[in-house]
Amino acid sequence: MITMTQSFKNFWKNYFNFTGTATRSEYWWMALWALIISIIWFIATIIIIIFSLASQDKVNIKFNTFAEFIHNTPSTLIVWCLLSLLTLLAFVIPSLSLTVRRYRDSGLNEVSVWLLFALTLISSWITSPNDSQNTFFSIYFSTIGIVSIIELIVTVLPTKQLANTRVIGKNKSYQNSEL
């Protein structure tokens, strides 16, 4: 079984690897790493915001232009926001690659892996509708909920659990060739 440290190393080593597989432990250890890093980053962000705003003589909340916002925002806060953005962007591709590799390991065939991957991206990028569109609003959250439940189920399944499932699983010849 893979260790927490090894999963972190594999996460960065397989930055652009969308073709391999990732075990349950590798996926969930990295999920724990992401949670720990996010909590620490959030606490650091709150501390930096408090100290940055406290160091200013006057806090001006009303900004008419982006230039006024940048001019009135402490430089430490701007640098921290840019660092946060770069860190987030650095984590996006290996996270997507790890998710695709986990889907593959569960036994999904190629089409199902990429279909679920596309559904995940689309459901997370759909913008929230207005309150006047109640029907669309309920469909929006239903779609996100269903896709999230499917993702959870697929990532929790043991290796090759879906391999013999019709339509979504790998065919038997593929599974037997790996054994």
DANOR-V940213 format. One record per run of one state. SS is the DSSP state (H for helix, E for strand, - for the rest). FROM is the first residue (numbers start at 1). LEN is the number of residues. Records with the same first field share a line. If there is no record, write none. Layout:
SS = FROM-LEN / FROM-LEN
//
This chain:
- = 1-3 / 14-10 / 55-11 / 73-2 / 106-2 / 109-1 / 126-8 / 157-12 / 170-2 / 179-1
H = 4-10 / 24-31 / 66-7 / 75-31 / 110-16 / 134-23 / 172-7
E = 108-1 / 169-1
//
